[in-house]
Amino acid sequence: MSETVVLSQYPPSRSYRERIDAYLGGVPRYLTLGDLRQGSVGDLVRNIRAIRSDRLAIIMEDPTSIGALPILKMIAAATRARRLEVLDQDVRPERIGRLAVAFGAFRFFWTCFMGLVSVVRARSALRELAARPRIDLDLHHRTGAVAYVNTNMWFGVKAGGSVGHISGVANAFMDLGYKLKYLSVGGPLQIRAEADHYEMRPPAIFGLPYEANLIRFNGSFVRQAEAILAGEEIAFLYQRLSIGNFSGVTLSRRYGVPLVVEYNGSEVWVAEKWGSGLRFPKTALAAEQQTLRHAHLVVTISDVLRDELIEHGVEPSRIVTYPNCIDPDIFDPARFALADRAAVRAHEGIPEDACVCTFVGTFGAWHGAEVFAAAIRKLCTESPGFVAEKKLRFLFVGDGIRMKDVRQILDSPACEPFVRFAGLVPQPAAPGYLAASDILVSPHVPNVDGTRFFGSPTKLFEYMAMGKAIVASDLEQIGEVLNPRTTVPEFAAGTGYGDALALLVEPGDVDQLVSGLVTLASDETLRAQLGANARREALARYTWKSHVEAILFGLRSQPSGAGAPALRSVDDPR
């Protein structure tokens, strides 16, 4: 029982993890709530009781996630660990006892009860919204600030495409002359300092089921926002859709302000298909539906999502479709000298003269990180001479639910010398990792339920902007954006690649991905040409300024006084 276990709400960052390892004097077993929640409630209990260790440490890298601490403490107390402690963001320990956890359970259960009360109140409010039309507003002569309401409760390291999207849109509004009021939990991300940032307070204690906290936060967000927006001149509200939150609708109606909603896909669908599901899916779905129906404009990132919105009753005239984009000042290879590239490689234990193939992502179900891992294993086991000759190294940047599967695939002596895991890195550090790479991999896979792939991967555009050779899946928007393109057979046939932006492969096809990696690793000229073409295309078409200009044009194009009719029939949102 000498094992040490570290428990957290989300995966820790690379740097924080290194400090934890140093404090504990070794590499512990890291577990997240997501790891424990796989399966049924019975599986959860068994997973918790199966934890036997001399020491269990709860880590709190992000102070805003303190609301989850009571849950983590109760889980820790239910394990068979002998010593329990909490480590804060500075790795300062606090010993906890099981008796103290038991006394603190009352507040937790009261929070659970109040969460259920919030769900009941939300159902009533949503039924009322379903019976009301969208408010009529003049959308053509609006002045004042943009109020960006980010209602997500994100904890831990802020990294990934969503961070780039939020910061890019917010900064672009300011670039186009708007004053910005940014209301969020967890800091301003990469939003520039001239924005007015208002730190919203998350629930002090989280209860169960988890989405009840999100629904409870809806009411809290509205109350906090009212104190900020009252008396302010607001041109329009911009809300990034999140589970169980319809505060944008409430604030829009209360202050007579247009509402623009960002729709990156149904969060309810994502939770059901890619997560552990929801306890109140109908309530969460009703929140989505009413937010979309009362929005004066809905912004989405792919034609697949546009079709989905139309199917769900959103008029085509209220939809603006524009892919994800990049900030050309942040994703600029000229920012990084050879010394910067060498420093990243040295930090990851990669030789300076290696050919580095990199995947960046949150290891979601759609990212295809396992396909890349399988291609690496095939290369290392079947073509070790080629890997050695080309000095190939394979780098994974990020963390997430599929990381465990990736590590399992690569658990081989043949792979170990050539693979590096950078873990989660802060978003500002991501461009440096791309600059230090030679080949960037986007191995996305289709949805397992047969529905169309609806994504617009932010990392794809970041790859393009950094001027690196890309091997990517020919999947929906990915294939459309990377057009003109070339494939391995086309290149082998000598048909040329003059204007091609990337090398495309069949989604999920490990053999084709291997061939793509071999082709790019073997031809430096091809890599340089593809990278130059891709960067030129990214700068011409895929900047956040272009994205936001499309939003503003769509808003100005709306007919004034076009309120939404009440629904003819309303599902009971339970």
TORVO-478268 format. One record per residue (C-alpha): x, y, z; residue in one letter; residue number from 1. Coordinates in Angstrom, 1 decimal, m for minus. Each point is the difference from the previous one (the first is absolute). Example, Ala and Ser with C-alpha at 12.3 -4.5 7.8 and 13.67 -1.06 7.14 Angstrom:
<rs>
      px      py      pz  rest   nr
    12.3    m4.5     7.8     A    1
     1.4     3.4    m0.7     S    2
</rs>
This chain:
<rs>
      px      py      pz  rest   nr
     0.0     0.0     0.0     M    1
     2.9     2.4    m0.7     S    2
    m1.7     1.6    m3.0     E    3
    m0.9     3.7     0.1     T    4
    m3.2     1.2    m1.7     V    5
    m0.7     3.5    m1.2     V    6
    m3.6     1.0    m0.5     L    7
    m1.2     3.0    m1.9     S    8
    m3.0     1.4    m1.8     Q    9
     1.9     0.4    m3.3     Y   10
     3.4    m1.1    m1.3     P   11
     2.8     2.3     1.4     P   12
     2.4     1.9    m2.2     S   13
     3.4    m1.3    m0.7     R   14
     1.8     2.6     2.2     S   15
    m2.4    m0.5     3.0     Y   16
     0.3    m3.8    m0.4     R   17
     3.8     0.3     0.2     E   18
    m0.2     1.9     3.2     R   19
    m2.4    m2.6     1.4     I   20
     2.4    m2.8    m0.9     D   21
     2.8     1.9     1.6     A   22
    m2.0     0.5     3.2     Y   23
    m1.1    m3.6     0.2     L   24
     3.5    m1.3    m0.8     G   25
    m1.1    m2.1    m2.9     G   26
    m2.6    m0.5    m2.7     V   27
    m3.4    m0.7     1.5     P   28
    m3.1    m1.4    m1.6     R   29
    m2.1     2.8    m1.4     Y   30
    m3.8    m0.3     0.0     L   31
    m2.7     2.5    m1.0     T   32
    m3.7     0.1     0.7     L   33
    m0.5    m0.9    m3.6     G   34
     2.1    m3.2     0.4     D   35
    m2.1    m1.1     3.0     L   36
    m3.4     0.9    m1.6     R   37
     0.4    m2.5    m2.9     Q   38
    m3.0    m2.4     0.1     G   39
    m2.9    m0.3     2.5     S   40
    m0.3     1.3     3.5     V   41
     0.9    m3.5     1.2     G   42
     3.2     0.2    m2.1     D   43
     0.8     3.4     1.6     L   44
    m0.4    m1.4     3.5     V   45
     2.2    m3.1    m0.9     R   46
     2.6     2.3    m1.6     N   47
     0.2     2.1     3.1     I   48
     0.2    m2.9     2.4     R   49
     2.7    m1.6    m2.1     A   50
     2.4     2.8     0.8     I   51
     2.4    m1.3     2.5     R   52
     3.1     2.1     0.8     S   53
     2.1     1.3     2.8     D   54
    m0.7     3.6    m1.2     R   55
    m2.7     1.8    m2.0     L   56
     0.5     3.6    m1.0     A   57
    m2.8     2.2    m1.3     I   58
     1.5     2.7    m2.3     I   59
    m1.5     3.5    m0.6     M   60
     2.0     1.6    m2.8     E   61
    m2.8     2.4    m0.9     D   62
    m1.3     2.0     3.0     P   63
    m3.4     0.5    m1.7     T   64
    m0.6    m3.8     0.2     S   65
    m0.3     0.2     3.8     I   66
    m3.7    m0.8    m0.3     G   67
     0.9    m3.6    m1.0     A   68
     2.1    m0.5     3.2     L   69
    m2.8    m1.4     2.2     P   70
    m0.8    m2.7    m2.7     I   71
     3.7    m0.8    m0.3     L   72
     0.4    m0.2     3.8     K   73
    m2.9    m2.4     0.3     M   74
     1.3    m2.2    m2.8     I   75
     3.4     0.0     1.7     A   76
    m1.5    m0.9     3.4     A   77
    m1.9    m3.0    m1.6     A   78
     3.3    m1.5    m1.4     T   79
     2.2    m2.2     2.0     R   80
     2.9     2.4     0.0     A   81
     1.7     0.4     3.4     R   82
     1.0     3.7    m0.2     R   83
    m2.0     2.7    m1.7     L   84
     1.1     3.5    m0.9     E   85
    m0.8     3.0    m2.2     V   86
     2.7     1.8    m2.1     L   87
    m0.8     3.5    m1.1     D   88
     1.4     1.8    m3.1     Q   89
     3.3     0.6     1.8     D   90
     0.2    m3.7     1.0     V   91
    m0.5     0.9     3.7     R   92
    m1.5    m3.0     1.8     P   93
    m3.0    m0.1     2.4     E   94
    m0.7    m3.2     1.8     R   95
    m3.6    m1.1     0.1     I   96
    m1.7    m2.5     2.2     G   97
    m3.0    m2.2    m0.8     R   98
    m2.0     1.3     3.0     L   99
     0.4     3.6    m1.2     A  100
    m1.2    m1.0    m3.4     V  101
    m3.1    m1.6     1.5     A  102
    m0.9     3.2     1.9     F  103
     0.4     2.0    m3.3     G  104
    m2.3    m2.3    m1.9     A  105
    m3.1     1.8     1.3     F  106
     0.8     3.1    m2.2     R  107
     0.5    m2.3    m3.0     F  108
    m3.4    m1.7     0.4     F  109
    m1.6     3.4     0.5     W  110
     1.6     1.1    m3.3     T  111
    m1.3    m3.1    m1.7     C  112
    m3.5     0.9     1.2     F  113
     0.3     3.6    m1.2     M  114
     1.2    m1.2    m3.3     G  115
    m3.2    m2.0    m0.5     L  116
    m2.0     3.1     1.0     V  117
     1.9     1.9    m2.7     S  118
    m1.0    m2.6    m2.6     V  119
    m3.7     0.3     0.9     V  120
     0.3     3.8    m0.3     R  121
     1.8    m0.2    m3.3     A  122
    m2.7    m2.3    m1.4     R  123
    m2.7     2.6     0.9     S  124
     2.0     2.9    m1.5     A  125
     0.6    m2.0    m3.2     L  126
    m3.7    m0.8    m0.4     R  127
    m0.7     3.7     0.3     E  128
     2.7     0.9    m2.6     L  129
    m1.4    m2.6    m2.4     A  130
    m3.4     1.8     0.1     A  131
     1.5     3.4    m0.7     R  132
     1.2     1.5    m3.3     P  133
     3.5     1.3    m0.6     R  134
     0.2     3.6     0.9     I  135
    m0.2     2.5    m2.9     D  136
     3.1     2.2    m0.2     L  137
     1.6     2.5    m2.4     D  138
     3.2    m1.9    m1.0     L  139
     1.3     2.6    m2.4     H  140
     0.9     3.0     2.2     H  141
     1.5    m1.5     3.1     R  142
     2.8     1.7     1.9     T  143
     1.9    m0.8     3.2     G  144
     2.1    m2.9     1.2     A  145
    m0.2    m3.7    m0.9     V  146
    m0.7    m2.1     3.1     A  147
     1.6    m3.4    m0.4     Y  148
    m1.6    m2.4     2.5     V  149
     2.0    m3.1     0.3     N  150
    m2.2    m2.2     2.2     T  151
     2.2    m3.1    m0.1     N  152
     1.5    m1.1     3.3     M  153
     3.4    m1.1    m1.1     W  154
     2.6    m1.0     2.6     F  155
     3.6    m1.1    m0.2     G  156
     2.4     1.0    m2.8     V  157
    m1.7     2.1    m2.6     K  158
     1.1    m1.5    m3.3     A  159
    m1.4    m1.3    m3.2     G  160
    m2.0     1.3    m3.0     G  161
    m2.7     1.5     2.2     S  162
     2.5     2.4     1.6     V  163
     1.3     1.1    m3.3     G  164
    m3.6     0.5    m1.3     H  165
    m1.1     2.1     3.0     I  166
     3.1     2.2     0.1     S  167
     0.0     0.4    m3.8     G  168
    m3.6     1.1    m0.3     V  169
     0.3     2.3     3.0     A  170
     3.2     1.7    m1.2     N  171
    m1.4     0.4    m3.5     A  172
    m3.0     1.9     1.3     F  173
     2.4     2.4     1.5     M  174
     2.1     0.1    m3.2     D  175
    m3.2     1.1    m1.8     L  176
    m0.6     2.9     2.4     G  177
    m2.2    m1.4     2.7     Y  178
     0.5     0.3     3.7     K  179
    m0.2    m3.4     1.6     L  180
    m1.4    m1.1     3.3     K  181
     1.0    m3.6     0.6     Y  182
    m1.9    m1.9     2.7     L  183
     1.4    m3.4     0.9     S  184
     1.2    m2.5     2.6     V  185
     3.7    m0.7     0.0     G  186
     1.9     3.0    m1.3     G  187
     0.3     1.9    m3.3     P  188
     1.8    m2.7    m2.0     L  189
     1.9     1.7    m2.8     Q  190
    m2.3     3.0    m0.2     I  191
     1.9     3.2    m0.1     R  192
     0.3     2.3     3.0     A  193
    m2.2     2.8    m1.5     E  194
    m3.1    m2.1     0.5     A  195
    m2.0     0.4     3.2     D  196
     0.2    m3.4     1.6     H  197
    m2.5    m0.9     2.7     Y  198
     0.8    m3.1     2.0     E  199
    m3.3    m1.9     0.7     M  200
    m0.2    m2.0     3.2     R  201
    m0.7    m3.7    m0.6     P  202
    m2.0    m2.0     2.6     P  203
     1.9    m0.2     3.3     A  204
    m0.8    m3.7     0.3     I  205
    m0.9    m2.5    m2.7     F  206
    m2.7    m2.6     0.5     G  207
    m1.3    m2.9    m2.0     L  208
    m1.1    m0.7    m2.7     P  209
     2.6     2.1    m1.6     Y  210
    m2.2     1.9    m2.5     E  211
    m2.2     1.3     2.8     A  212
     3.0     2.2     0.9     N  213
     0.0     1.4    m3.6     L  214
    m3.7     0.7     0.2     I  215
     0.3     1.6     3.4     R  216
     2.8     2.1    m1.4     F  217
    m2.4     1.4    m2.6     N  218
    m1.9     1.9     2.6     G  219
     3.2     1.1     1.8     S  220
     1.5     1.2    m3.3     F  221
    m3.1     2.2    m0.7     V  222
     0.1     1.6     3.4     R  223
     3.7     0.8    m0.2     Q  224
    m0.4     1.3    m3.6     A  225
    m2.8     2.3     0.9     E  226
     2.2     1.8     2.5     A  227
     2.6     0.5    m2.8     I  228
    m2.3     0.8    m3.0     L  229
    m2.6     2.2     1.7     A  230
     0.1     3.5    m1.5     G  231
     2.7    m0.9    m2.5     E  232
    m0.4     0.6    m3.8     E  233
     0.2    m3.5    m1.6     I  234
     0.0    m0.5    m3.7     A  235
    m0.7    m3.7     0.3     F  236
     0.6    m3.0     2.2     L  237
     2.2    m2.8    m1.3     Y  238
    m0.4    m3.4     1.7     Q  239
     1.9    m3.2    m0.5     R  240
    m2.5    m2.8     0.5     L  241
     0.5    m2.2     3.0     S  242
    m1.9    m2.7     1.8     I  243
    m3.2     1.1     1.8     G  244
     0.7     3.7    m0.3     N  245
    m2.5     2.4    m1.6     F  246
     1.2     3.1     1.8     S  247
     0.6     1.8    m3.3     G  248
    m3.7    m0.2    m0.8     V  249
    m0.9     1.3     3.4     T  250
     2.4     2.9    m0.2     L  251
    m1.0     0.8    m3.6     S  252
    m3.6     0.3     0.9     R  253
     0.6     1.9     3.2     R  254
     2.1     2.7    m1.6     Y  255
    m1.4     0.0    m3.5     G  256
     3.3    m1.0    m1.5     V  257
     0.6    m2.2    m3.1     P  258
     1.3    m3.5     0.7     L  259
     2.6    m1.7    m2.2     V  260
     0.6    m3.7     0.9     V  261
     3.0    m2.0    m0.9     E  262
    m1.0    m3.6    m0.8     Y  263
     2.8    m2.6    m0.3     N  264
    m2.3    m3.0     0.1     G  265
    m2.6    m1.2     2.5     S  266
     1.7    m0.3     3.5     E  267
    m2.7    m2.5     0.9     V  268
     0.9    m2.2    m2.9     W  269
     3.7     0.3     0.9     V  270
    m0.7    m1.0     3.6     A  271
    m2.1    m3.0    m1.1     E  272
     2.2    m1.3    m2.8     K  273
     3.5     1.0     1.2     W  274
    m0.4     0.4     3.7     G  275
    m1.7    m1.8     2.9     S  276
    m3.5     1.3    m0.8     G  277
    m2.3     2.4     1.8     L  278
    m2.5    m0.5     2.8     R  279
    m2.3     2.7    m1.3     F  280
     0.4    m0.2    m3.8     P  281
    m3.4     1.5    m0.8     K  282
     0.6     3.0     2.1     T  283
     3.4     0.6    m1.5     A  284
    m1.4    m0.5    m3.5     L  285
    m2.8     2.5     0.7     A  286
     2.6     2.6     1.1     A  287
     1.8    m0.5    m3.3     E  288
    m3.2     0.2    m2.0     Q  289
    m1.3     3.2     1.7     Q  290
     3.4     1.6    m0.3     T  291
     0.1    m0.7    m3.7     L  292
    m3.6     1.1    m0.6     R  293
     0.4     3.3     1.9     H  294
     3.3     0.9    m1.6     A  295
     0.0     2.7    m2.6     H  296
     2.9    m1.6    m1.7     L  297
     1.6    m3.5     0.3     V  298
     3.7    m0.4    m0.9     V  299
     1.3    m3.4    m0.9     T  300
     3.2    m1.5    m1.4     I  301
    m1.0    m2.6    m2.7     S  302
    m2.6    m0.7    m2.6     D  303
    m0.9    m3.2     1.8     V  304
    m1.0     2.0     3.1     L  305
    m1.8     2.6    m2.2     R  306
    m2.1    m2.8    m1.4     D  307
    m0.7    m1.3     3.5     E  308
    m1.1     3.4     1.2     L  309
    m2.4     0.3    m3.0     I  310
    m1.4    m3.5     0.7     E  311
    m0.6     1.2     3.6     H  312
    m2.0     3.0    m1.1     G  313
     2.5     2.8    m0.2     V  314
    m0.7     2.1    m3.0     E  315
     2.9     0.1    m2.5     P  316
     0.0     3.8     0.0     S  317
     0.9    m0.1     3.7     R  318
     3.1    m2.2    m0.5     I  319
     3.5     1.1    m0.8     V  320
     2.4    m2.8    m0.8     T  321
     3.8     0.6     0.1     Y  322
     2.7    m2.5     0.9     P  323
     2.3     0.3     2.9     N  324
     3.0     2.3    m0.5     C  325
     3.3     1.3     1.4     I  326
     1.6     3.1     1.4     D  327
     2.8     0.7    m2.6     P  328
     2.1     1.8     2.6     D  329
     0.0    m3.0     2.4     I  330
     0.4    m2.7    m2.6     F  331
     2.9     1.5    m1.9     D  332
     3.0    m2.2    m0.6     P  333
     2.2     3.2    m0.2     A  334
    m0.5     0.4     3.8     R  335
     2.2    m3.0     0.6     F  336
     3.8    m0.1    m0.6     A  337
     2.0    m3.1    m0.4     L  338
     1.0     0.3     3.7     A  339
    m3.7    m0.1     1.0     D  340
    m0.6    m3.2    m2.1     R  341
     3.1    m1.5     1.6     A  342
    m1.1     0.9     3.5     A  343
    m3.4    m1.8    m0.5     V  344
     1.7    m3.1    m1.4     R  345
     2.5     0.0     2.9     A  346
    m2.8     0.3     2.5     H  347
    m1.7    m3.1    m1.5     E  348
     3.2    m2.0    m0.4     G  349
    m0.1     0.2    m3.8     I  350
     3.2     0.3    m2.0     P  351
     0.5     3.3    m1.8     E  352
     0.4    m1.8    m3.4     D  353
    m3.1    m2.2     0.4     A  354
    m3.0     0.0    m2.3     C  355
    m2.9     0.6     2.4     V  356
    m3.5    m1.1    m0.7     C  357
    m2.5     1.7     2.4     T  358
    m3.6    m0.4     1.1     F  359
    m1.6     2.7     2.1     V  360
    m3.4    m0.5     1.5     G  361
    m2.2    m0.8     3.0     T  362
    m0.1    m3.7    m0.9     F  363
    m3.8     0.0    m0.6     G  364
    m1.9    m2.8    m1.7     A  365
     0.1     1.8    m3.4     W  366
     3.7     1.0     0.0     H  367
     1.4    m3.4    m1.2     G  368
     3.0     0.1     2.3     A  369
    m0.3    m3.8     0.2     E  370
     0.4    m0.3    m3.8     V  371
     3.2     2.1     0.2     F  372
     1.2    m2.3     2.8     A  373
    m0.7    m3.1    m2.0     A  374
     1.8     1.5    m3.0     A  375
     3.0     0.7     2.2     I  376
     0.1    m3.5     1.3     R  377
    m0.2    m1.4    m3.5     K  378
     2.9     2.1    m1.1     L  379
     2.1    m0.7     3.0     C  380
    m0.6    m3.8    m0.1     T  381
     0.0    m0.6    m3.8     E  382
     2.4     2.7    m1.2     S  383
     2.5     0.7     2.8     P  384
     2.7     0.7    m2.5     G  385
    m2.0     2.8    m1.7     F  386
    m0.8     1.5     3.4     V  387
     3.6     0.0     1.0     A  388
     1.3     1.2    m3.4     E  389
    m2.4     3.0    m0.1     K  390
     0.5     0.7     3.8     K  391
    m3.8     0.0     0.5     L  392
    m1.5     1.0     3.3     R  393
    m3.7     0.1     0.8     F  394
    m1.3     2.6     2.4     L  395
    m3.5     0.1     1.7     F  396
    m1.0     3.4     1.5     V  397
    m3.0     0.0     2.2     G  398
    m2.0    m2.4     2.2     D  399
    m3.5    m1.4     0.3     G  400
    m2.3    m2.9     0.1     I  401
     1.7    m2.0    m2.8     R  402
     3.5     0.5     1.3     M  403
    m0.2    m3.4     1.9     K  404
    m0.7    m1.8    m3.3     D  405
     2.8     1.8    m1.8     V  406
     2.5    m0.9     2.7     R  407
    m1.2    m3.6    m0.1     Q  408
     0.5    m0.3    m3.8     I  409
     3.5     1.5     0.3     L  410
     1.0    m2.2     2.9     D  411
     2.8    m1.8    m1.9     S  412
     3.8     0.0     0.3     P  413
     0.0     0.7    m3.8     A  414
    m1.9     3.3     0.5     C  415
     1.3     1.3     3.3     E  416
     3.3     1.6    m1.3     P  417
    m1.9     2.0    m2.7     F  418
    m3.1     1.3     1.8     V  419
    m0.4     3.0     2.3     R  420
    m3.0     1.1     2.0     F  421
     0.1     3.7     0.8     A  422
    m3.3    m0.1     1.9     G  423
    m2.2     3.1     0.4     L  424
     1.9     3.2    m0.8     V  425
    m1.5     3.5     0.5     P  426
    m1.6     1.4    m3.2     Q  427
     2.7     2.7    m0.4     P  428
     2.6    m2.7    m0.3     A  429
    m1.7    m2.0    m2.7     A  430
     1.3     2.0    m3.0     P  431
     3.6    m0.7     1.2     G  432
    m0.6    m3.7    m0.2     Y  433
    m1.4     0.3    m3.5     L  434
     3.0     2.1    m1.0     A  435
     2.3    m2.8     1.4     A  436
    m1.7    m2.6    m2.2     S  437
     0.5    m1.1    m3.6     D  438
    m3.2    m1.9    m0.7     I  439
    m3.4     0.7     1.6     L  440
    m2.6    m2.7     0.2     V  441
    m3.8     0.4     0.0     S  442
    m1.3    m3.6     0.0     P  443
    m3.7     0.7     0.7     H  444
    m2.5    m2.8    m0.2     V  445
    m3.7    m0.2    m0.9     P  446
    m2.7     0.0     2.7     N  447
    m0.5    m3.6     1.2     V  448
    m3.8     0.3    m0.1     D  449
     0.1     0.6    m3.8     G  450
    m1.0     3.7     0.2     T  451
     2.0     2.5    m2.1     R  452
     3.2     1.4     1.5     F  453
    m0.9     3.6     0.9     F  454
     3.2     1.4     1.3     G  455
     2.3     2.8    m1.2     S  456
     3.2    m0.9     1.9     P  457
     1.7     3.2     1.2     T  458
     3.3    m1.8     0.0     K  459
    m0.3    m0.6    m3.7     L  460
     0.1     3.8    m0.7     F  461
     2.8     0.4     2.6     E  462
     2.0    m2.7    m1.9     Y  463
    m0.5     1.9    m3.2     M  464
     1.0     3.4     1.4     A  465
     3.2    m1.4     1.3     M  466
     1.1    m1.0    m3.5     G  467
     0.6    m3.7     0.7     K  468
    m0.7    m3.0    m2.1     A  469
    m3.3    m1.6     1.0     I  470
    m1.3    m3.6    m0.3     V  471
    m3.7     0.0     0.7     A  472
    m3.2    m2.0    m0.4     S  473
    m2.1     0.7    m3.1     D  474
    m3.1     0.5     2.2     L  475
    m2.8     2.6    m0.6     E  476
     1.3     3.5     0.5     Q  477
     3.6    m1.1     0.6     I  478
     0.1    m1.2    m3.6     G  479
    m1.8     3.1    m1.3     E  480
     2.4     2.4     1.7     V  481
     3.1    m1.9    m1.1     L  482
    m0.9     0.3    m3.6     N  483
     1.8    m0.1    m2.4     P  484
     1.7    m3.0     1.6     R  485
     2.1    m3.0    m1.0     T  486
    m0.1    m3.6     1.1     T  487
     2.7    m2.6     0.3     V  488
    m1.0    m1.8    m3.2     P  489
    m0.3     3.3    m1.9     E  490
     3.5     1.1     1.2     F  491
     1.5    m3.4    m0.8     A  492
    m1.5     0.2    m3.5     A  493
     1.9     3.2    m0.6     G  494
    m3.0     2.1    m0.6     T  495
     1.6     2.9     2.0     G  496
    m1.0     1.9     3.0     Y  497
     0.5     3.7    m1.0     G  498
    m3.0     1.6     1.7     D  499
    m0.8    m2.8     2.5     A  500
    m0.5     1.0     3.6     L  501
     0.4    m3.4     1.6     A  502
     0.3    m3.8    m0.4     L  503
    m3.4    m1.6     0.6     L  504
    m0.7    m3.6     1.1     V  505
    m3.1    m2.1     0.5     E  506
    m1.4     0.6     3.5     P  507
     0.9    m2.8     2.4     G  508
     2.2    m1.8    m2.5     D  509
     3.3    m0.8     1.8     V  510
     1.8    m1.2    m3.0     D  511
    m0.7     3.2    m2.0     Q  512
     1.1     2.1     3.0     L  513
     3.2    m1.9     0.1     V  514
     0.5     0.6    m3.7     S  515
    m0.7     3.7     0.5     G  516
     2.5     0.3     2.8     L  517
     2.6    m1.9    m2.1     V  518
    m0.6     2.2    m3.0     T  519
     0.4     3.2     1.9     L  520
     3.0    m1.2     2.1     A  521
     1.8    m1.0    m3.2     S  522
    m0.5     3.3    m1.9     D  523
     1.1     3.3     1.6     E  524
    m0.9     1.9    m3.1     T  525
    m3.5    m1.3     0.1     L  526
    m0.3     1.0     3.6     R  527
     1.1     3.5    m0.7     A  528
    m2.3     0.5    m2.9     Q  529
    m3.1    m1.3     1.7     L  530
     0.8     2.1     3.1     G  531
     0.4     3.2    m2.0     A  532
    m3.2    m0.6    m1.9     N  533
    m2.0    m0.7     3.1     A  534
     1.2     3.1     1.8     R  535
    m0.8     2.2    m2.9     R  536
    m3.6    m1.4    m0.1     E  537
    m0.4     0.4     3.8     A  538
     1.0     3.7    m0.1     L  539
    m2.3     0.6    m3.0     A  540
    m3.2    m1.6     1.2     R  541
     0.2    m1.2     3.6     Y  542
     0.7     2.8     2.4     T  543
    m2.3     0.8     2.9     W  544
    m0.5     3.5    m1.4     K  545
    m1.6    m1.5    m3.1     S  546
    m2.1    m2.3     2.2     H  547
    m1.3     3.0     2.1     V  548
    m0.6     2.1    m3.1     E  549
    m2.3    m2.7    m1.2     A  550
    m1.8     0.0     3.3     I  551
    m0.5     3.8    m0.1     L  552
    m1.2    m0.1    m3.6     F  553
    m2.5    m2.7     0.9     G  554
    m1.3     2.0     2.9     L  555
    m0.4     3.1    m2.1     R  556
    m1.8    m2.0    m2.7     S  557
    m2.8    m1.1     2.4     Q  558
    m3.4     1.6    m0.6     P  559
    m0.8     2.3     3.0     S  560
    m3.1    m1.0     1.9     G  561
     0.2    m3.7    m1.0     A  562
    m1.1    m1.6     3.3     G  563
    m0.4    m3.7     0.4     A  564
    m3.5    m1.5     0.2     P  565
    m0.9    m2.0     3.0     A  566
     0.4    m3.8    m0.5     L  567
    m3.1    m1.8    m1.1     R  568
     0.8    m2.9     2.4     S  569
     2.5    m0.1     2.8     V  570
     1.7    m3.1     1.3     D  571
     0.0    m0.4     3.8     D  572
     3.7     0.7     0.7     P  573
     0.6    m2.6     2.6     R  574
</rs>
